[in-house]
Amino acid sequence: MAEMTYGYENLKGGFDKRVALETKKVQDLKTAFEKIKAQLEAERKSYCVEMKKNLQLYAAQNQIESEQFKRIVLDLLGKVDELDGVYGEGIQHIENVPIAALAGLPKKYETYKKSIRISDKNPAELQKIKDFEYDRLEHTKLSLCHFINAQMFLHAKALELFSHVHNALSSINFATEFKDYDRATLREVFKSEGISTGAKENTPR
């Protein structure tokens, strides 16, 4: 088994500096997680509020209608609703597990410092140095695992939801769907919707 390395020569004498260094590293990592969480919240709003609103407006337009396309847009709206819940779960997990775990480490580190300071009276307390090293590594490992798990969950669900819609969109053939519309019928539909076709009307002389 590999032996732990601690990064300082005098275990007891350098412990306060060690704790200060590890505390800053933990706080910086926690800040990074919080920035990513905020970015996910902004992304969630873009997809599940802004895009959803504009898709609803688009689906409400009734001009030359492709029933197949409209069904897919409505399906996409349902997928966006599902994605909203997925974002919520992922964001909450990042907040409750990795961020919360890292937030609690500095206080634990201070407890270790107090134990080391009394090790002159109780030499057994020097064992706390190894406990500290194990604790910081284990907590950081688990925090990263939970953070990555939340990211994988979010992206896997997004891929699952959107790939179905992408395949459906790719399979649409408007030329086939509109083959029963003759040009005159299309012009009348466009005209009733106030859409100019650019074609000149033939007027009798």
N, C-alpha and C positions, 0 to 999 in steps of 0.2 A: 504494500500500500504506500502511495506517495506521502511524504511527510509535509505537513503544513508549513508554509513560509509566512512570516509575519511582516517583513519589510522594515523592521527596526532592530537595532543591536541590543539595547538595554530594555528588556521586556517591561520592567516596572517603571523605570525612569522615563521611557518614551511613550508610555501608555496614554497620557493626556493628549499629546500631539496626535497619536494614532486615532483616538476617539474624535478629535476635532476634524481630522482629515476625512474619516469615514462618515461623519455627520454631514459634512458639506457634500460629499459624493451622493449620499442618500437624498439630500434635499434637492440637489440638481436633477437627479433621476426622477424624483417625484414631480418637479416642475415640468420636466419634459412630458411626462404622462398627462399632466393637467393641460398642457398646450395641445396635445393630440386629442384629448377629450373635448376641448373647446372646438377644435377643428371638425371633429365628428358631429358635434351639435350644429355647427354651421352647415355642414354637408347635409345633415338630416333635414334642416329647414329648406335648403335648396331643392332637394328631391321631393320631400313629403309635404311641403306647403306651396312653394312657388311653382314647381313643375306641375304638381297636381292641379293647382288652380287654373293654369293655362291649358292643361289637357282637358279639363272640364269645359272651359270656354270653347275650345276647338271642337269637342264632341257635340256641343250644343248647336253648332252651325249646320243648317240644312240647305245645302246647295245641291250640286251634283253629288249624290250620296252613294258611297260604296258600303253596302251593309256589312260586308266582310271586314273592311277596314275599320268601320265604326265599332264592331264587336271587339276587334283587337285593341283599339284605344280604350274601350271600357274595361277590358281585361287588364290592360296596363294600369289603369286607375286602381283596380283591385290589388294588383301586385305592389303598387306604391304604398297603399294602406298597410299591407303586410310588412313592407320594408320599414315603415315607420316604427312598428313594434320591434323589429329586429334591431334597429338603431337604438331604440330605448333600452333594450336588454343589454346590448353591448356597452353602451355608455354607462349604465348603472353598475355593471359588473366592474368596469375599470375604476369607477369611483369607490365602490364598496370593498374591493379586494386589493389590487396592487397599490393604489394611492393610499388607502387607509393603512395598509401594512407598512409602507415606507414612512408614513407620517408618524407611526408609533415607535420607530426604531431609535431616533435620537434620545427619547426618554429612557429607553432600555439601556442605551450606551452610558448614560449618566449613572445608572444603577451599577453598572460594571465598574465605572471609575471609583465609586465609593467603596466597593468591595476590595479593589486593588490597593486603595489607600490604607486600609486597615490590615493589610497582609503581614505587616511586621508583627502584629499581635497574634494573627492567625494565619500562619504560612499556607494553610490549605486554600485560602482565598486566591492564591496565585493561579489556581486551576481555572479561575474565572476568565483568565486571559484566553485560554483555549476555547472556553465556552462562548466568549465574545466573538471569536473568529468564526466558530461554527454557526452561531446565531446570525451574524451579518450575512454570511454566504448563503445560508439556507433561506433566509427571508428574501434576499435579493433574487435568488433563483426562482422561488415560488412566485414572487411578484412578476417577474418576467414571463414565467409560464402562463400565469393568468391573463396578463396583458396580451400576449400573443394569441392565446386561446380566444379571447374576445374579438381580436382582429380577424382571426381565421373564421370564426362563426359568422361575423358580419359579411365578409367577402364571399364566403361559400354560399350563404343564403341569397345574397344579391345576384350571384352568378346563376343560382338555381332559378330564381324568379324571372330574371331578365332573359335568360337563354330561351325560355319557352316563347316569350313574346317576340324575340328576335327571329326565331325560326318561323313563326307565323307571319311576321311582316315580310320576310324574304320570299315566302311562297306565294304572295299575292301577285296576280297578273291582271292589271286593270284593263288591258286590251281585251282579254277574254271576258271579264265581267261586264264591260260596257258594249260588247259586240251587238247587243239587241237594240241599242240606241242608234237610230239613224241620225243623220246630220240635222235634219229639220227639227226633230224632236229635241235634240240637244240645244239648238238655237233658241227654241221656245222656252226651255228650262232656264237657260242662261238669261234670257230676256226678262223672264218673270222675277229673277233674282237681282236684276239690275246690273248684270255683268256683260260688258261689251266683248263681243267675239272678234271684232275687227273686220268682220265680213260685211260687204255691202249688200243691202236688200235689193232684190230684183223687182223693179216697179214696172207695171204695164204702161205702154205708151199709147 
